[in-house]
Amino acid sequence: MKWLLAAIIAAALAGFAFLQFRSVKTSYVNGLAPYTNLPGREYVLQRDAYIFKFRDHDTDWPLIGARDTVPDLPAEVKESNVGADLPKVRILGALKTGDHFRIVSVRRDEGRAGTQVTFEILLQDDSTRPHPRLDAFWIIDHSPEKTGAAPKIMAAYAVPLGRE
């Protein structure tokens, strides 16, 4: 009986360690340098983009992107692709050039794959959209992070409001 109890405890500890190893720690870093001036910034889309989710990796918020950064998306952004049954992504919506959004939060995810910084964005006309809050990971230039600077929205996708 002692061995059975010891085996159960060992299995529970191994399961706990496995889950901890695979987990992702999320923290909001809005108040930390160099991210303090990012929340509240408004942008205008410079190209059409999809709202989507990956089938094999769920995220807190739907993602925004297009074929050049997410090869699994269709080449042309069309409303007819919304709801399409694609092998790796689910297309939830489409955004058009000229749509506005603002950064509402800067999030840092730390896990087995490393550390990733992303922006949670809110579409301007959020009350009329089924997915008003999005994760901008796939439209962000992450290269400044290598030097400790904040990432930025790729100019090919969106520019700050007032600088069209």
Summary of the structure (lengths in Angstrom):
residues: 164
radius of gyration: 19.3
end to end distance: 73.4
largest distance: 73.4
contacts: 436
relative contact order: 0.20
helix: 21%
strand: 35%
